[in-house]
Amino acid sequence: MNLLVLNCGSSSIKFAGFRASPLTKAVYGQVEAIGTQAARLILEKADGKKDLACPGCDYWQALKTIAQLAAREGFPAPEAVGHRVVHGGERFQSPAVIDEAVLAALEQTLSLAPLHNPANLEGIRLARLLWPQAVQVAAFDTAFHHTLPPWAYAYAVPQSWYADLKIRRYGFHGLSHAYVAKRAALYLGKPLSSLKLISFHLGSGASACAISGGQSVDTSMGFTPLEGLVMGTRCGDLDPGVLLHVLRRRSFASEALEHALNEQSGLLGLCGHRDMRQVHQAITQGDERAVLAFRVFCYRIKKYLGAYLAVLGGADAVIFTGGIGENDPKVREESLSGLERLGIAVDPDKNRQPRAEVIEIQSKKATIPILVIATDEEREIAEILLQFI
């Protein structure tokens, strides 16, 4: 049985094909720069990689090309297709088989995630046309966080905002946090239901999550993915009064303000570089703005770690995942420095060992394991698919 996982973004489609029993990733890759002359499809499998130009291709052409190339590589039409959907609103608290009623409900979520959900929905519609025989399932990044208690998700704003506009904390990166939590339990040899975990998904987007007994009890992202940790181009936590001040002093339309917060802030706003690798390079060249950006990024991680240790009453493990979390020992070391009294200390040599599915980086003085776990959101969605077929 073949399963296909799709993650349709604003300018790219990431995909992975799995075979069931046992669940094995057969092909994977992405289509980049959709809608431009630079568009190309990259497909990988165990015995090699194909990189094909796809100039000007749109979503429909991209999906057809994925289907055709995958079939030529021995992966025919799937029996089930899983779609990553960033925002499920309050209605979708678990994965859902996609039918006309679900599509109509997804239309109502577009304003909640205008940068993500429209592309997710476009991918769903086209995939239903391309693979009409397949079971199509939506897996929501917000669903994992629907276990947040009211005191964690409620904002202290007029309650009519919640009643009328559904203003509350939703949280994101749920598929990643759920996957690494299960992987940590397996690695530690303990039931997930018995563990208190603090997970950091660090990449161009970044979030923290407090997990108790396998359930999210707090998370740093909020109504949108803007809140919380510093990110590549997103501001993270910000005094709302700053926005009021800027609106009074500058002639910002709401769209321009949204663009500034989402696309011109974070690391980019602090030092002119959105990629942490570029930040490190700038530091070596003596750029003080890059030093500040690095320290702000790591300081925010440390603050959330302390907060979630308090929320959980301790932790059985701290987890780093995502592009930065898995690959940047300097970020991990700086973020966890000075926490020896809390049972957290990094071993410099372990911290710089080669990347693997799971590595431990705590020193002998530490009482709390520190795990670096390679996330796999596509596998998490594939495992969800197995529940529906």
C-alpha positions as a LaTeX table, in Angstrom:
\begin{tabular}{lrrr}
\hline
Residue & $x$ (\AA) & $y$ (\AA) & $z$ (\AA) \\
\hline
Met1 & 0.00 & 0.00 & 0.00 \\
Asn2 & 1.33 & 3.43 & $-1.00$ \\
Leu3 & 0.85 & 6.58 & 1.07 \\
Leu4 & 1.66 & 10.10 & $-0.12$ \\
Val5 & 2.26 & 13.07 & 2.19 \\
Leu6 & 2.01 & 16.62 & 0.83 \\
Asn7 & 3.04 & 19.91 & 2.40 \\
Cys8 & 1.95 & 22.68 & 0.06 \\
Gly9 & 3.42 & 26.08 & 0.88 \\
Ser10 & 3.18 & 29.49 & $-0.71$ \\
Ser11 & 6.01 & 28.79 & $-3.17$ \\
Ser12 & 6.90 & 25.13 & $-2.73$ \\
Ile13 & 5.51 & 21.62 & $-2.34$ \\
Lys14 & 7.30 & 19.13 & $-0.11$ \\
Phe15 & 6.32 & 15.51 & $-0.58$ \\
Ala16 & 7.12 & 12.03 & 0.68 \\
Gly17 & 5.91 & 8.64 & $-0.50$ \\
Phe18 & 5.71 & 5.78 & 2.00 \\
Arg19 & 5.04 & 2.08 & 1.74 \\
Ala20 & 3.06 & 0.58 & 4.60 \\
Ser21 & 3.73 & $-2.58$ & 6.63 \\
Pro22 & 6.31 & $-1.67$ & 7.77 \\
Leu23 & 6.12 & 2.07 & 7.21 \\
Thr24 & 9.06 & 2.89 & 4.92 \\
Lys25 & 9.88 & 6.12 & 3.11 \\
Ala26 & 10.31 & 5.24 & $-0.57$ \\
Val27 & 10.61 & 8.64 & $-2.28$ \\
Tyr28 & 10.71 & 12.23 & $-1.11$ \\
Gly29 & 11.59 & 15.70 & $-2.27$ \\
Gln30 & 10.16 & 19.06 & $-3.14$ \\
Val31 & 9.18 & 21.42 & $-5.92$ \\
Glu32 & 10.81 & 24.81 & $-5.35$ \\
Ala33 & 9.99 & 28.31 & $-6.62$ \\
Ile34 & 6.54 & 27.36 & $-7.95$ \\
Gly35 & 5.22 & 29.84 & $-10.50$ \\
Thr36 & 8.64 & 31.15 & $-11.50$ \\
Gln37 & 11.07 & 30.32 & $-14.27$ \\
Ala38 & 13.44 & 28.96 & $-11.62$ \\
Ala39 & 10.97 & 26.26 & $-10.52$ \\
Arg40 & 12.47 & 22.79 & $-10.24$ \\
Leu41 & 11.55 & 19.39 & $-8.85$ \\
Ile42 & 13.98 & 17.48 & $-6.66$ \\
Leu43 & 13.15 & 13.81 & $-6.01$ \\
Glu44 & 15.23 & 11.55 & $-3.81$ \\
Lys45 & 15.21 & 7.85 & $-3.01$ \\
Ala46 & 17.63 & 5.38 & $-1.48$ \\
Asp47 & 19.65 & 4.88 & $-4.66$ \\
Gly48 & 19.86 & 8.42 & $-5.97$ \\
Lys49 & 18.50 & 11.86 & $-6.64$ \\
Lys50 & 16.83 & 13.54 & $-9.63$ \\
Asp51 & 16.81 & 17.30 & $-10.15$ \\
Leu52 & 14.54 & 18.49 & $-12.96$ \\
Ala53 & 13.78 & 22.00 & $-14.20$ \\
Cys54 & 10.06 & 22.83 & $-14.22$ \\
Pro55 & 10.04 & 26.45 & $-15.47$ \\
Gly56 & 6.83 & 28.33 & $-14.78$ \\
Cys57 & 4.99 & 25.32 & $-13.37$ \\
Asp58 & 1.99 & 26.02 & $-11.14$ \\
Tyr59 & 0.60 & 23.80 & $-8.37$ \\
Trp60 & $-1.33$ & 21.58 & $-10.78$ \\
Gln61 & 1.67 & 21.03 & $-13.04$ \\
Ala62 & 3.90 & 20.48 & $-10.02$ \\
Leu63 & 1.64 & 17.78 & $-8.57$ \\
Lys64 & 1.28 & 16.06 & $-11.94$ \\
Thr65 & 5.05 & 16.07 & $-12.35$ \\
Ile66 & 5.48 & 14.59 & $-8.87$ \\
Ala67 & 2.99 & 11.83 & $-9.73$ \\
Gln68 & 4.60 & 11.02 & $-13.07$ \\
Leu69 & 8.17 & 11.01 & $-11.80$ \\
Ala70 & 7.29 & 8.98 & $-8.70$ \\
Ala71 & 5.54 & 6.39 & $-10.86$ \\
Arg72 & 8.60 & 6.08 & $-13.09$ \\
Glu73 & 10.66 & 5.50 & $-9.94$ \\
Gly74 & 8.42 & 2.62 & $-8.85$ \\
Phe75 & 5.96 & 4.51 & $-6.67$ \\
Pro76 & 2.51 & 4.39 & $-8.38$ \\
Ala77 & $-0.70$ & 6.19 & $-7.45$ \\
Pro78 & $-1.26$ & 6.29 & $-3.67$ \\
Glu79 & $-4.18$ & 4.72 & $-1.83$ \\
Ala80 & $-4.13$ & 7.57 & 0.70 \\
Val81 & $-2.89$ & 11.17 & 0.68 \\
Gly82 & $-2.11$ & 13.14 & 3.83 \\
His83 & $-2.04$ & 16.92 & 3.78 \\
Arg84 & $-0.28$ & 19.16 & 6.27 \\
Val85 & $-2.63$ & 22.02 & 7.17 \\
Val86 & $-1.13$ & 24.73 & 9.33 \\
His87 & $-4.26$ & 26.06 & 11.05 \\
Gly88 & $-7.31$ & 24.03 & 12.00 \\
Gly89 & $-9.01$ & 26.70 & 14.09 \\
Glu90 & $-11.15$ & 25.49 & 16.98 \\
Arg91 & $-13.12$ & 22.98 & 14.94 \\
Phe92 & $-10.33$ & 20.62 & 13.91 \\
Gln93 & $-8.87$ & 19.12 & 17.07 \\
Ser94 & $-7.77$ & 15.93 & 15.34 \\
Pro95 & $-7.05$ & 14.76 & 11.77 \\
Ala96 & $-10.03$ & 14.67 & 9.41 \\
Val97 & $-10.97$ & 12.76 & 6.27 \\
Ile98 & $-11.55$ & 15.41 & 3.63 \\
Asp99 & $-15.03$ & 15.70 & 2.18 \\
Glu100 & $-17.12$ & 18.64 & 1.00 \\
Ala101 & $-18.10$ & 19.59 & 4.56 \\
Val102 & $-14.47$ & 19.61 & 5.68 \\
Leu103 & $-13.48$ & 21.69 & 2.64 \\
Ala104 & $-16.16$ & 24.23 & 3.49 \\
Ala105 & $-14.93$ & 24.38 & 7.08 \\
Leu106 & $-11.34$ & 24.83 & 5.92 \\
Glu107 & $-12.47$ & 27.85 & 3.91 \\
Gln108 & $-13.36$ & 29.48 & 7.23 \\
Thr109 & $-9.77$ & 29.10 & 8.50 \\
Leu110 & $-8.13$ & 31.10 & 5.69 \\
Ser111 & $-8.19$ & 34.38 & 7.62 \\
Leu112 & $-6.53$ & 32.68 & 10.61 \\
Ala113 & $-3.42$ & 31.74 & 8.59 \\
Pro114 & $-3.41$ & 33.85 & 5.41 \\
Leu115 & 0.21 & 33.00 & 4.64 \\
His116 & $-0.26$ & 29.22 & 4.87 \\
Asn117 & $-3.81$ & 27.85 & 4.70 \\
Pro118 & $-4.70$ & 29.12 & 1.19 \\
Ala119 & $-1.77$ & 27.12 & $-0.25$ \\
Asn120 & $-2.69$ & 24.10 & 1.90 \\
Leu121 & $-6.27$ & 24.24 & 0.61 \\
Glu122 & $-5.16$ & 24.63 & $-3.02$ \\
Gly123 & $-3.04$ & 21.51 & $-2.68$ \\
Ile124 & $-5.97$ & 19.56 & $-1.22$ \\
Arg125 & $-8.32$ & 20.52 & $-4.05$ \\
Leu126 & $-5.82$ & 19.60 & $-6.75$ \\
Ala127 & $-4.82$ & 16.34 & $-5.08$ \\
Arg128 & $-8.48$ & 15.26 & $-4.95$ \\
Leu129 & $-8.67$ & 15.80 & $-8.70$ \\
Leu130 & $-5.39$ & 14.05 & $-9.42$ \\
Trp131 & $-5.97$ & 11.05 & $-7.09$ \\
Pro132 & $-9.78$ & 10.78 & $-6.82$ \\
Gln133 & $-9.62$ & 7.17 & $-5.67$ \\
Ala134 & $-7.40$ & 7.93 & $-2.67$ \\
Val135 & $-8.50$ & 8.63 & 0.88 \\
Gln136 & $-7.50$ & 12.24 & 1.57 \\
Val137 & $-6.76$ & 13.27 & 5.16 \\
Ala138 & $-5.93$ & 16.67 & 6.66 \\
Ala139 & $-3.40$ & 16.69 & 9.51 \\
Phe140 & $-3.32$ & 19.96 & 11.44 \\
Asp141 & $-0.30$ & 21.62 & 13.02 \\
Thr142 & $-2.60$ & 23.17 & 15.61 \\
Ala143 & $-4.35$ & 19.93 & 16.63 \\
Phe144 & $-1.63$ & 18.74 & 19.03 \\
His145 & $-2.10$ & 21.91 & 21.09 \\
His146 & $-5.85$ & 21.51 & 21.65 \\
Thr147 & $-5.01$ & 19.92 & 24.99 \\
Leu148 & $-3.84$ & 23.29 & 26.32 \\
Pro149 & $-5.86$ & 24.19 & 29.43 \\
Pro150 & $-7.92$ & 27.39 & 29.28 \\
Trp151 & $-5.46$ & 29.29 & 31.49 \\
Ala152 & $-2.73$ & 28.54 & 28.92 \\
Tyr153 & $-4.66$ & 29.39 & 25.76 \\
Ala154 & $-6.76$ & 32.36 & 26.92 \\
Tyr155 & $-5.60$ & 35.92 & 26.29 \\
Ala156 & $-6.51$ & 38.65 & 28.78 \\
Val157 & $-8.51$ & 40.65 & 26.24 \\
Pro158 & $-12.25$ & 41.45 & 26.00 \\
Gln159 & $-14.02$ & 38.11 & 25.89 \\
Ser160 & $-16.10$ & 39.24 & 22.92 \\
Trp161 & $-12.85$ & 38.93 & 20.95 \\
Tyr162 & $-12.82$ & 35.24 & 21.72 \\
Ala163 & $-16.55$ & 34.76 & 21.24 \\
Asp164 & $-16.72$ & 36.63 & 17.94 \\
Leu165 & $-13.21$ & 36.35 & 16.47 \\
Lys166 & $-11.88$ & 33.19 & 18.16 \\
Ile167 & $-8.84$ & 35.06 & 19.50 \\
Arg168 & $-6.87$ & 32.55 & 21.61 \\
Arg169 & $-3.58$ & 30.71 & 21.63 \\
Tyr170 & $-3.58$ & 27.90 & 19.04 \\
Gly171 & 0.09 & 26.96 & 18.74 \\
Phe172 & 1.88 & 25.49 & 15.73 \\
His173 & 4.59 & 22.97 & 14.79 \\
Gly174 & 2.37 & 20.42 & 16.50 \\
Leu175 & 3.24 & 17.60 & 14.12 \\
Ser176 & 6.94 & 18.08 & 14.88 \\
His177 & 6.50 & 18.38 & 18.64 \\
Ala178 & 4.31 & 15.27 & 18.68 \\
Tyr179 & 6.81 & 13.25 & 16.65 \\
Val180 & 9.89 & 14.10 & 18.72 \\
Ala181 & 8.02 & 13.52 & 21.98 \\
Lys182 & 7.19 & 9.97 & 20.90 \\
Arg183 & 10.73 & 9.45 & 19.65 \\
Ala184 & 12.14 & 10.67 & 22.98 \\
Ala185 & 9.97 & 8.23 & 24.91 \\
Leu186 & 11.14 & 5.37 & 22.71 \\
Tyr187 & 14.78 & 6.38 & 23.13 \\
Leu188 & 14.49 & 6.78 & 26.90 \\
Gly189 & 12.65 & 3.47 & 27.20 \\
Lys190 & 9.80 & 5.01 & 29.18 \\
Pro191 & 6.06 & 5.37 & 28.50 \\
Leu192 & 5.24 & 8.73 & 26.94 \\
Ser193 & 2.36 & 8.99 & 29.43 \\
Ser194 & 4.90 & 9.19 & 32.28 \\
Leu195 & 7.17 & 11.89 & 30.83 \\
Lys196 & 7.49 & 15.64 & 31.15 \\
Leu197 & 9.27 & 17.03 & 28.08 \\
Ile198 & 10.28 & 20.44 & 26.81 \\
Ser199 & 10.67 & 20.56 & 23.04 \\
Phe200 & 12.29 & 23.30 & 20.94 \\
His201 & 11.59 & 23.26 & 17.21 \\
Leu202 & 14.15 & 25.75 & 15.88 \\
Gly203 & 14.34 & 26.75 & 12.23 \\
Ser204 & 13.21 & 29.68 & 10.10 \\
Gly205 & 10.11 & 29.32 & 12.26 \\
Ala206 & 10.69 & 28.45 & 15.90 \\
Ser207 & 8.55 & 27.36 & 18.82 \\
Ala208 & 8.77 & 25.79 & 22.26 \\
Cys209 & 6.35 & 23.28 & 23.74 \\
Ala210 & 5.75 & 21.94 & 27.25 \\
Ile211 & 4.53 & 18.34 & 27.02 \\
Ser212 & 3.11 & 16.36 & 29.93 \\
Gly213 & 2.06 & 12.74 & 29.47 \\
Gly214 & 2.20 & 13.11 & 25.69 \\
Gln215 & $-0.07$ & 16.17 & 25.67 \\
Ser216 & 0.79 & 19.77 & 24.92 \\
Val217 & 0.11 & 21.92 & 27.99 \\
Asp218 & 1.76 & 25.14 & 26.79 \\
Thr219 & 3.45 & 26.43 & 23.65 \\
Ser220 & 5.16 & 29.64 & 22.59 \\
Met221 & 3.36 & 30.39 & 19.34 \\
Gly222 & $-0.09$ & 31.88 & 19.79 \\
Phe223 & $-3.01$ & 33.03 & 17.65 \\
Thr224 & $-0.54$ & 33.13 & 14.76 \\
Pro225 & 3.02 & 31.81 & 14.30 \\
Leu226 & 4.35 & 35.32 & 15.14 \\
Glu227 & 4.41 & 34.93 & 18.92 \\
Gly228 & 7.14 & 33.40 & 21.06 \\
Leu229 & 10.74 & 32.74 & 20.10 \\
Val230 & 12.78 & 34.93 & 17.74 \\
Met231 & 12.70 & 33.49 & 14.20 \\
Gly232 & 14.37 & 34.08 & 10.86 \\
Thr233 & 12.11 & 36.95 & 9.83 \\
Arg234 & 9.36 & 36.90 & 12.51 \\
Cys235 & 9.56 & 39.03 & 15.63 \\
Gly236 & 8.37 & 36.64 & 18.33 \\
Asp237 & 7.12 & 38.15 & 21.61 \\
Leu238 & 6.43 & 41.86 & 21.27 \\
Asp239 & 4.71 & 44.48 & 23.43 \\
Pro240 & 1.44 & 45.35 & 21.61 \\
Gly241 & 2.14 & 48.94 & 22.59 \\
Val242 & 5.02 & 48.93 & 20.10 \\
Leu243 & 2.53 & 48.39 & 17.29 \\
Leu244 & 0.30 & 51.20 & 18.52 \\
His245 & 3.29 & 53.53 & 18.71 \\
Val246 & 4.46 & 52.63 & 15.21 \\
Leu247 & 0.97 & 53.09 & 13.80 \\
Arg248 & 0.78 & 56.55 & 15.36 \\
Arg249 & 4.22 & 57.62 & 14.14 \\
Arg250 & 4.23 & 56.06 & 10.68 \\
Ser251 & 1.64 & 55.75 & 7.93 \\
Phe252 & 1.46 & 51.95 & 7.99 \\
Ala253 & $-1.41$ & 50.10 & 6.38 \\
Ser254 & $-2.31$ & 46.83 & 8.09 \\
Glu255 & $-0.79$ & 44.86 & 5.21 \\
Ala256 & 2.52 & 46.73 & 5.50 \\
Leu257 & 2.63 & 46.18 & 9.25 \\
Glu258 & 1.89 & 42.47 & 8.79 \\
His259 & 4.70 & 42.26 & 6.23 \\
Ala260 & 7.14 & 44.01 & 8.57 \\
Leu261 & 6.38 & 41.66 & 11.45 \\
Asn262 & 6.43 & 38.48 & 9.35 \\
Glu263 & 9.09 & 39.21 & 6.74 \\
Gln264 & 11.38 & 41.98 & 8.03 \\
Ser265 & 11.81 & 41.19 & 11.72 \\
Gly266 & 13.50 & 38.43 & 13.75 \\
Leu267 & 17.14 & 37.75 & 12.94 \\
Leu268 & 16.78 & 39.70 & 9.71 \\
Gly269 & 15.53 & 42.78 & 11.54 \\
Leu270 & 18.25 & 42.57 & 14.17 \\
Cys271 & 21.28 & 42.07 & 11.93 \\
Gly272 & 20.27 & 41.86 & 8.27 \\
His273 & 20.59 & 38.07 & 8.01 \\
Arg274 & 17.69 & 35.62 & 8.23 \\
Asp275 & 19.74 & 32.41 & 8.18 \\
Met276 & 21.58 & 31.45 & 11.38 \\
Arg277 & 24.50 & 30.20 & 9.29 \\
Gln278 & 24.90 & 33.70 & 7.88 \\
Val279 & 24.65 & 35.12 & 11.40 \\
His280 & 27.56 & 32.91 & 12.52 \\
Gln281 & 29.62 & 34.00 & 9.53 \\
Ala282 & 28.93 & 37.65 & 10.28 \\
Ile283 & 30.00 & 37.12 & 13.90 \\
Thr284 & 33.38 & 35.79 & 12.74 \\
Gln285 & 33.77 & 39.02 & 10.76 \\
Gly286 & 33.23 & 41.13 & 13.85 \\
Asp287 & 29.63 & 42.21 & 13.18 \\
Glu288 & 28.25 & 43.35 & 16.56 \\
Arg289 & 24.69 & 43.34 & 15.25 \\
Ala290 & 25.07 & 39.63 & 14.47 \\
Val291 & 26.39 & 39.01 & 17.98 \\
Leu292 & 23.31 & 40.72 & 19.38 \\
Ala293 & 20.96 & 38.73 & 17.11 \\
Phe294 & 22.55 & 35.45 & 18.21 \\
Arg295 & 22.30 & 36.36 & 21.88 \\
Val296 & 18.70 & 37.54 & 21.63 \\
Phe297 & 17.76 & 34.30 & 19.81 \\
Cys298 & 19.37 & 32.10 & 22.49 \\
Tyr299 & 18.23 & 34.23 & 25.42 \\
Arg300 & 14.60 & 33.83 & 24.36 \\
Ile301 & 15.05 & 30.05 & 24.26 \\
Lys302 & 16.51 & 30.11 & 27.78 \\
Lys303 & 13.58 & 32.19 & 29.07 \\
Tyr304 & 11.02 & 29.75 & 27.68 \\
Leu305 & 12.97 & 26.80 & 29.05 \\
Gly306 & 12.82 & 28.30 & 32.53 \\
Ala307 & 9.13 & 29.07 & 32.19 \\
Tyr308 & 8.28 & 25.55 & 31.07 \\
Leu309 & 10.35 & 23.96 & 33.83 \\
Ala310 & 8.08 & 25.91 & 36.18 \\
Val311 & 4.91 & 24.95 & 34.28 \\
Leu312 & 5.79 & 21.24 & 34.36 \\
Gly313 & 7.45 & 21.18 & 37.78 \\
Gly314 & 10.64 & 19.83 & 36.22 \\
Ala315 & 11.43 & 17.83 & 33.10 \\
Asp316 & 12.51 & 14.33 & 32.13 \\
Ala317 & 14.24 & 15.62 & 28.98 \\
Val318 & 14.87 & 18.73 & 26.91 \\
Ile319 & 14.62 & 18.22 & 23.15 \\
Phe320 & 16.11 & 20.21 & 20.26 \\
Thr321 & 14.83 & 19.65 & 16.73 \\
Gly322 & 14.34 & 21.49 & 13.42 \\
Gly323 & 17.02 & 22.83 & 11.08 \\
Ile324 & 18.79 & 24.95 & 13.70 \\
Gly325 & 17.95 & 22.74 & 16.66 \\
Glu326 & 19.45 & 19.66 & 14.99 \\
Asn327 & 22.47 & 21.27 & 13.33 \\
Asp328 & 23.68 & 24.19 & 15.41 \\
Pro329 & 25.72 & 23.22 & 18.50 \\
Lys330 & 26.53 & 26.87 & 19.24 \\
Val331 & 22.85 & 27.73 & 19.65 \\
Arg332 & 22.28 & 24.71 & 21.90 \\
Glu333 & 25.32 & 25.50 & 24.06 \\
Glu334 & 24.52 & 29.20 & 24.46 \\
Ser335 & 20.81 & 28.58 & 25.13 \\
Leu336 & 21.58 & 26.12 & 27.94 \\
Ser337 & 24.55 & 27.89 & 29.50 \\
Gly338 & 24.47 & 28.73 & 33.19 \\
Leu339 & 21.69 & 26.28 & 34.07 \\
Glu340 & 23.72 & 23.77 & 36.08 \\
Arg341 & 21.69 & 24.42 & 39.24 \\
Leu342 & 18.59 & 23.37 & 37.33 \\
Gly343 & 20.20 & 20.06 & 36.35 \\
Ile344 & 20.97 & 21.18 & 32.81 \\
Ala345 & 24.53 & 21.18 & 31.45 \\
Val346 & 25.97 & 20.52 & 27.99 \\
Asp347 & 29.00 & 18.36 & 27.25 \\
Pro348 & 30.93 & 20.29 & 24.53 \\
Asp349 & 32.26 & 17.15 & 22.85 \\
Lys350 & 28.90 & 15.36 & 22.78 \\
Asn351 & 27.28 & 18.55 & 21.54 \\
Arg352 & 29.53 & 18.56 & 18.46 \\
Gln353 & 29.17 & 14.90 & 17.51 \\
Pro354 & 27.79 & 14.16 & 14.02 \\
Arg355 & 24.08 & 14.47 & 13.47 \\
Ala356 & 22.06 & 11.28 & 13.96 \\
Glu357 & 18.44 & 10.31 & 14.52 \\
Val358 & 18.93 & 10.88 & 18.26 \\
Ile359 & 21.98 & 12.07 & 20.18 \\
Glu360 & 22.47 & 12.92 & 23.87 \\
Ile361 & 24.49 & 16.03 & 24.66 \\
Gln362 & 24.24 & 16.48 & 28.46 \\
Ser363 & 27.34 & 16.40 & 30.64 \\
Lys364 & 27.93 & 14.01 & 33.53 \\
Lys365 & 26.92 & 16.79 & 35.93 \\
Ala366 & 23.46 & 17.06 & 34.38 \\
Thr367 & 20.41 & 15.38 & 35.87 \\
Ile368 & 18.11 & 16.11 & 32.91 \\
Pro369 & 18.83 & 14.42 & 29.55 \\
Ile370 & 19.29 & 16.80 & 26.61 \\
Leu371 & 18.32 & 15.14 & 23.33 \\
Val372 & 18.83 & 16.27 & 19.75 \\
Ile373 & 16.20 & 14.48 & 17.67 \\
Ala374 & 15.77 & 14.62 & 13.89 \\
Thr375 & 12.15 & 15.55 & 13.28 \\
Asp376 & 10.08 & 13.86 & 10.59 \\
Glu377 & 6.72 & 15.55 & 10.12 \\
Glu378 & 6.07 & 13.55 & 6.96 \\
Arg379 & 6.38 & 10.28 & 8.87 \\
Glu380 & 4.09 & 11.65 & 11.58 \\
Ile381 & 1.45 & 12.37 & 8.93 \\
Ala382 & 1.98 & 8.95 & 7.33 \\
Glu383 & 1.38 & 7.31 & 10.71 \\
Ile384 & $-1.82$ & 9.34 & 10.99 \\
Leu385 & $-2.87$ & 8.09 & 7.53 \\
Leu386 & $-2.58$ & 4.50 & 8.69 \\
Gln387 & $-5.42$ & 5.17 & 11.12 \\
Phe388 & $-7.82$ & 5.86 & 8.23 \\
Ile389 & $-7.13$ & 2.97 & 5.85 \\
\hline
\end{tabular}
